[in-house]
Amino acid sequence: MTHRMPAFYISHGGGPWPWIPKWLEMFTNLRESLVQMTRDIPNRPEAILVISGHWEDDSFSVMTSTNPPMLYDYHGFPPETYEIAYPAPGAPELASRAARLIANAGLPVRSDDERGFDHGCFVPAYVMYPDASVPIFQVSLRRGYDPGEHMALGRALAPLRDEGVLIIGSGLSYHNMRDMFTPNARVPSEAFDAWLGGVMAKLPAERTADLLNWEANAPYARICHPTEDHLAPIWVAVGAAENDNATRTYHDKGLFGGVAASSYRLG
């Protein structure tokens, strides 16, 4: 019997952090939360579907490769971090099902059999399942980051939760790269993080409304997210579990000298 999987919005940390000793120490709480995720889900996933802040396209693109390659989409890290291998298999049949669900919802979709795992995907997946034994596929964000459209994507993907698919929106609840390593990040990121925590604790309909209108509602909205690539995955995760309560599974302060970040489980 397959139990309904939860959906998650996770803050995935910075770059290839599990392979950098100082950063691994900084992200101790994140690592523990990702390991705990695997203990708390009802059973081992048939596959993991990741919506990463590091993949956007003109349509919602679905990774259909049987064996996705690696995509080292970060810069300035030690040479060995460009040789990381995470050989998880793809999930082409489930990916094709996802593409049909997206198309049936009237959303633009295409298949991509060349795209590799970006670090918003393989980094948390490695911490969760270091043996790379669980099939993984990704679905892209769509350029323009329309909140309602991404919420609709989540609603379209929701049936996969009953088929053993763990849906993870992978971003970061603060993503201003200019201020990331400066004291300027502390006040805005903590205020935004507190707002997000309050919104996620609300009843589903009110939560959805607040997230759709995040730019008007959130303190320091455009300071924390000059572009919303790392926030947009939360719309997909919430859409996929829109009627479920949310609980915070991870929280940190002082990352990179001042950043507050959180992760959430729905269902």
Backbone torsions as a table, in degrees:
resi	resn	phi	psi	omega
1	MET	NA	129.1	179.2
2	THR	-93.8	124.0	176.9
3	HIS	-88.2	152.1	177.9
4	ARG	-64.1	128.9	178.4
5	MET	-80.4	148.2	170.4
6	PRO	-73.2	174.3	169.9
7	ALA	-121.6	151.4	-176.7
8	PHE	-130.1	147.2	159.9
9	TYR	-114.9	118.2	-177.8
10	ILE	-116.9	145.7	165.4
11	SER	-86.7	116.0	-167.0
12	HIS	-91.6	6.5	176.0
13	GLY	85.1	-160.6	-175.1
14	GLY	-120.8	126.0	174.9
15	GLY	50.4	-149.3	-179.1
16	PRO	-87.3	55.4	-168.9
17	TRP	-59.7	-32.3	-179.2
18	PRO	-65.7	-17.1	-177.7
19	TRP	-101.6	7.6	179.8
20	ILE	-120.6	108.5	-170.3
21	PRO	-50.0	-46.5	-178.1
22	LYS	-66.0	-36.7	179.9
23	TRP	-74.9	-34.5	176.2
24	LEU	-60.2	-38.6	176.8
25	GLU	-66.9	-43.1	179.6
26	MET	-61.0	-35.8	-176.8
27	PHE	-99.0	30.4	178.4
28	THR	-55.7	-45.6	-178.1
29	ASN	-65.7	-37.3	177.6
30	LEU	-66.0	-44.4	178.9
31	ARG	-58.6	-46.4	-179.3
32	GLU	-62.9	-36.6	-179.5
33	SER	-68.9	-37.0	179.7
34	LEU	-69.1	-39.5	175.7
35	VAL	-64.1	-41.4	179.8
36	GLN	-64.3	-32.6	176.1
37	MET	-54.0	-43.7	-177.1
38	THR	-68.9	-25.9	178.8
39	ARG	-79.6	-29.1	-171.6
40	ASP	-90.5	-19.0	179.9
41	ILE	-72.7	153.2	-169.7
42	PRO	-64.3	-33.9	175.3
43	ASN	-159.8	171.2	-177.0
44	ARG	-61.9	132.4	-177.1
45	PRO	-66.0	147.4	168.6
46	GLU	-69.9	-32.8	177.5
47	ALA	-164.8	162.6	174.1
48	ILE	-115.0	129.7	174.7
49	LEU	-106.2	119.1	-178.2
50	VAL	-111.1	128.0	169.5
51	ILE	-106.4	105.4	-170.7
52	SER	-101.3	143.5	173.4
53	GLY	-65.9	-3.8	-177.5
54	HIS	-105.2	14.0	175.2
55	TRP	-139.2	116.9	174.0
56	GLU	-132.0	151.9	-178.2
57	ASP	-148.7	176.4	179.4
58	ASP	-73.0	-23.0	173.6
59	SER	-129.6	178.0	173.3
60	PHE	-79.2	106.8	-177.1
61	SER	-93.9	140.9	-175.8
62	VAL	-117.5	126.2	179.2
63	MET	-73.2	118.1	-175.5
64	THR	-115.6	4.9	-178.0
65	SER	-64.2	145.1	175.1
66	THR	-72.4	-36.6	179.1
67	ASN	-134.5	83.9	-175.9
68	PRO	-62.0	140.5	177.1
69	PRO	-78.6	-176.5	177.5
70	MET	-96.7	145.8	176.5
71	LEU	-127.4	107.1	-176.3
72	TYR	-88.9	78.0	-172.9
73	ASP	-92.5	54.7	174.9
74	TYR	-145.1	165.7	-171.2
75	HIS	-136.9	144.4	172.0
76	GLY	82.4	18.3	-179.5
77	PHE	-101.3	167.6	-178.0
78	PRO	-56.9	148.6	-175.7
79	PRO	-53.8	-36.0	-176.7
80	GLU	-65.4	-21.4	-179.6
81	THR	-76.1	-6.1	175.0
82	TYR	-99.7	11.1	176.1
83	GLU	-121.9	7.6	178.8
84	ILE	-60.0	136.1	174.5
85	ALA	-118.9	129.0	172.1
86	TYR	-130.1	88.2	-168.2
87	PRO	-84.9	43.6	175.7
88	ALA	-64.3	141.6	175.5
89	PRO	-71.7	155.9	170.9
90	GLY	-77.9	-174.8	179.6
91	ALA	-138.5	68.1	-171.1
92	PRO	-60.0	-35.8	-179.9
93	GLU	-68.6	-44.8	177.4
94	LEU	-67.5	-34.6	177.1
95	ALA	-63.2	-41.9	177.4
96	SER	-64.6	-38.1	175.9
97	ARG	-63.3	-43.1	178.1
98	ALA	-59.3	-43.0	179.8
99	ALA	-61.6	-38.7	178.3
100	ARG	-66.5	-41.5	178.7
101	LEU	-61.5	-41.1	179.6
102	ILE	-65.9	-44.4	179.3
103	ALA	-63.4	-41.1	-179.0
104	ASN	-65.3	-22.2	177.1
105	ALA	-84.2	1.7	178.5
106	GLY	79.3	18.3	-179.2
107	LEU	-99.9	148.5	180.0
108	PRO	-70.4	133.3	-175.2
109	VAL	-147.2	148.0	171.6
110	ARG	-145.3	159.9	176.5
111	SER	-97.0	147.5	-179.4
112	ASP	-135.4	109.7	-177.4
113	ASP	-97.9	10.2	-179.6
114	GLU	-114.5	-22.3	-175.3
115	ARG	-60.1	140.8	177.6
116	GLY	-104.7	171.0	176.5
117	PHE	-68.2	120.6	173.9
118	ASP	-87.1	173.4	-171.8
119	HIS	-73.3	-17.3	171.8
120	GLY	-68.5	-15.6	177.9
121	CYS	-103.0	-57.5	-170.3
122	PHE	-73.4	-25.0	179.0
123	VAL	-66.5	-56.5	177.6
124	PRO	-64.9	-34.5	179.7
125	ALA	-63.1	-39.2	178.4
126	TYR	-62.5	-41.4	179.7
127	VAL	-67.9	-38.6	-178.6
128	MET	-72.4	-47.8	-176.4
129	TYR	-133.2	79.4	-175.0
130	PRO	-61.6	-19.2	179.1
131	ASP	-83.8	0.4	176.5
132	ALA	56.6	35.4	-173.2
133	SER	-90.9	-13.3	-177.7
134	VAL	-97.9	127.0	177.8
135	PRO	-59.4	145.0	-177.2
136	ILE	-136.3	140.7	166.3
137	PHE	-141.5	160.1	-177.4
138	GLN	-118.9	152.6	169.2
139	VAL	-124.0	134.4	-175.6
140	SER	-77.5	162.7	161.8
141	LEU	-77.2	168.3	175.4
142	ARG	-113.3	136.3	-179.1
143	ARG	-53.8	143.2	-175.3
144	GLY	98.9	-24.5	173.8
145	TYR	51.8	44.1	178.5
146	ASP	-65.0	119.3	-175.1
147	PRO	-59.6	-44.3	-178.6
148	GLY	-63.8	-37.8	179.8
149	GLU	-67.2	-38.8	179.0
150	HIS	-73.3	-32.1	173.2
151	MET	-64.4	-39.8	177.4
152	ALA	-64.5	-35.7	175.0
153	LEU	-59.7	-45.5	178.6
154	GLY	-60.3	-42.7	178.8
155	ARG	-61.5	-39.8	179.5
156	ALA	-64.1	-35.9	-177.0
157	LEU	-83.4	-11.7	-173.4
158	ALA	-53.0	-38.6	-180.0
159	PRO	-58.4	-24.4	179.6
160	LEU	-63.5	-24.7	178.5
161	ARG	-60.5	-30.7	179.2
162	ASP	-84.6	-0.8	179.3
163	GLU	-112.6	18.4	175.5
164	GLY	84.9	14.0	-178.5
165	VAL	-95.8	125.7	176.5
166	LEU	-89.8	115.7	-177.7
167	ILE	-95.5	124.0	-178.2
168	ILE	-126.9	118.5	167.7
169	GLY	-88.4	119.6	-171.0
170	SER	-115.6	110.3	-179.9
171	GLY	-146.6	-134.5	175.5
172	LEU	-162.9	132.0	-173.3
173	SER	-75.8	1.7	168.4
174	TYR	-144.1	129.3	-178.3
175	HIS	-150.0	63.9	171.7
176	ASN	-107.8	97.6	-173.4
177	MET	-65.8	-27.5	179.7
178	ARG	-65.1	-40.0	-176.0
179	ASP	-100.8	-0.9	-170.3
180	MET	-54.4	-41.4	-174.1
181	PHE	-104.3	26.2	-178.7
182	THR	-126.2	163.2	176.1
183	PRO	-62.8	-16.7	-178.9
184	ASN	-63.4	-17.9	-176.2
185	ALA	-76.8	-24.8	-166.8
186	ARG	-62.5	-58.3	-174.3
187	VAL	-62.6	-50.4	178.8
188	PRO	-61.1	-44.1	-175.9
189	SER	-67.6	-37.6	178.8
190	GLU	-69.0	-38.0	178.7
191	ALA	-67.8	-43.5	179.4
192	PHE	-66.1	-42.6	179.8
193	ASP	-61.4	-41.0	178.0
194	ALA	-65.3	-42.3	176.6
195	TRP	-59.8	-46.3	-177.8
196	LEU	-62.9	-40.3	177.8
197	GLY	-61.9	-40.0	177.6
198	GLY	-65.6	-41.3	179.3
199	VAL	-64.7	-44.3	-177.2
200	MET	-66.3	-21.5	179.0
201	ALA	-84.0	-6.8	-176.7
202	LYS	-77.8	168.6	173.4
203	LEU	-62.7	150.6	-170.1
204	PRO	-52.0	-46.9	-175.8
205	ALA	-63.9	-41.2	179.8
206	GLU	-69.9	-37.6	177.4
207	ARG	-60.2	-46.9	179.7
208	THR	-59.9	-46.1	-178.4
209	ALA	-61.3	-42.9	-179.4
210	ASP	-66.2	-39.6	-179.8
211	LEU	-69.2	-36.7	178.4
212	LEU	-65.5	-30.9	-179.6
213	ASN	-106.6	35.6	-173.0
214	TRP	-58.4	-38.1	-173.6
215	GLU	-65.7	-34.7	178.5
216	ALA	-83.0	-28.5	-171.2
217	ASN	-93.0	-32.9	-170.1
218	ALA	-85.9	139.6	173.0
219	PRO	-68.4	140.6	178.1
220	TYR	55.7	33.0	-172.8
221	ALA	-52.6	-55.1	-175.8
222	ARG	-82.7	-11.2	171.2
223	ILE	-76.5	-40.4	180.0
224	CYS	-77.1	-31.1	-178.5
225	HIS	-135.9	78.5	176.5
226	PRO	-54.5	-39.2	162.9
227	THR	-125.2	150.3	-168.3
228	GLU	-97.5	25.5	-179.1
229	ASP	-57.0	-36.9	-177.4
230	HIS	-91.1	-7.0	172.6
231	LEU	-93.9	-35.2	-174.0
232	ALA	-52.6	-34.9	178.6
233	PRO	-58.5	-23.4	179.9
234	ILE	-68.9	-32.2	178.0
235	TRP	-63.7	-38.8	-179.5
236	VAL	-68.5	-45.6	-180.0
237	ALA	-61.8	-43.7	179.6
238	VAL	-67.2	-40.4	177.0
239	GLY	-61.2	-34.4	-179.4
240	ALA	-74.4	-14.9	-177.9
241	ALA	-141.5	46.6	-165.4
242	GLU	-64.7	-29.0	-177.1
243	ASN	-97.9	6.4	-178.3
244	ASP	-97.0	149.6	173.9
245	ASN	-72.7	154.0	179.8
246	ALA	-111.9	145.3	173.9
247	THR	-131.3	143.0	178.3
248	ARG	-79.5	128.6	-177.0
249	THR	-108.7	-9.7	-177.7
250	TYR	-156.6	141.7	175.2
251	HIS	-154.7	137.1	177.3
252	ASP	-142.9	153.4	169.4
253	LYS	-128.6	153.8	174.0
254	GLY	81.6	11.7	175.6
255	LEU	-65.4	141.9	-179.8
256	PHE	52.0	30.1	177.0
257	GLY	90.7	-0.3	179.5
258	GLY	173.6	0.8	-172.9
259	VAL	-88.2	132.7	170.3
260	ALA	-98.2	140.9	-178.1
261	ALA	-147.8	151.9	-179.4
262	SER	-144.1	161.4	172.4
263	SER	-130.5	156.8	-175.3
264	TYR	-138.9	145.5	172.6
265	ARG	-110.8	138.0	174.0
266	LEU	-118.4	126.0	-178.6
267	GLY	88.8	NA	NA
